[in-house]
Amino acid sequence: QVQLVESGGGLVQAGGSLRLTCAASGNIFRVNAMGWYRQVPGKQRELVAAITSAGNTNYADSVKDRFTISRDNAKNTVYLQMNSLKPEDAAVYYCNADATNLVGIRNVYWGQGTQVTVSS
């Protein structure tokens, strides 16, 4: 099985920064695209940023120029550097990965989520 473990969430004041980390582990042959999503209670989960195995990135308009997604393919790890945080960025952030396991089955996996709270 493949597991995703997130870390780095917490409480930060508006204007501050946080760095989220998500490491994929388990019976992994290859990790393809990875991304970060966020969700506020009562609202749909939304894409924050995604990155392909080649390093191509895509961001939600609301976080462009403030957040940066990156990855370390050797460690099967994706990062989200969040700068200039705003109260509206507060949410549970979920890691996502498209991964192929050791028997060649490709699936999408989700982490358990990490809370990001931004105080004004």
N, C-alpha and C positions, 0 to 999 in steps of 0.2 A: 504494500500500500504506500501511497505518497501522502506526506503530511506537510503542511505549511505552518510555520510558527512565526508570528509577528511579535515585534518588540519596539519600544521607543515611544509609545504613547504616554500621555500625561497631561498635566495642567501647565499652561503657559499664559502669560499676559499678552494682550494684543500687541502686535509688533514684534513679538519674539519668534523663536525658531524651534523646531523639533525635527529629528531625523528618525524616520521609521525604517525598520529592517524586517525583511521577511526571508526566511531560509527554507527552502524545500529539501526534504529528506525522504529516505525510504528507497523503494525499489525503482529508481529512476534510471532510464536510459538517456533521455534527453528532455530538457525543459525548453519549450518553445516560447511563445509570448508570455509575458508576465505583466501584471498591472495592479493598481490600487483603486479601490472603490470606497465610497463612503455612504453612510446612511444615517438619517435623522429619524427618530420615531415618527410614524405617520406619513413618511415620504418614501418615494422610490429610491432604491440604491442606485447611485450614479457613478459613472466612470470619472475618476480623477485624472489618472495618467496611465499610459500603457507603453510597453517597450517590447520590441521584437527581439529575437535572438541575435539579429544583426545590429541592434542598437538604434533602430528607428523609433522615434517617440511620438506620442500623441497626447495632448492635454485638453482638459476641459477649459473653455474660455475663461472661466472664473478663477483659474489658478495659474494661467500662463504668466510667465515672467516672475512668478513668486515661488513656484514649486519646481523641483527638478527630479526626474526619475532616472535611475541608473541601475546597472546590474553587474554582477560578477559571475560570469558564466562558469568559471571553474568551481565556484562555491555554490552554484544554484541559488543565488541570493539576489534579491531586488531591494533597492533603497528608494525612499522618498524623502528628499530634503525639502522641508517646508519653511519658508522664510516669510517675514512680514505677515504673520498670521492674523487673521481677522476673526471676530466672534462668529461670523457665519461659516467659518471653516470647522467649527466644533461638530463632531460627529463620531460615530464608530467607523474606523477605517479597516477595510478588509483587503487582504492580499489575495490575489488570483493568479493561477498559473495553468497554462496549457502544457501538459506533460505527457510523455510517452514512457511507459514502464518497461521493465526488462523483458517482458514477453510481447512487446510491440503494441500494446493497447494504449490508445491516446484518449485522455480524459481531461476535463477541466476541474481543478481543485480550488478549494477556498480555505482560508485561514479562519480562525475563530473570531477575529476582530480585536482591535485595540482602541481604547477610548482616547480621543483627543478633545480636551476642553480648553477653550480660549476665553479668558476673562477680560472684561473691558475696563 
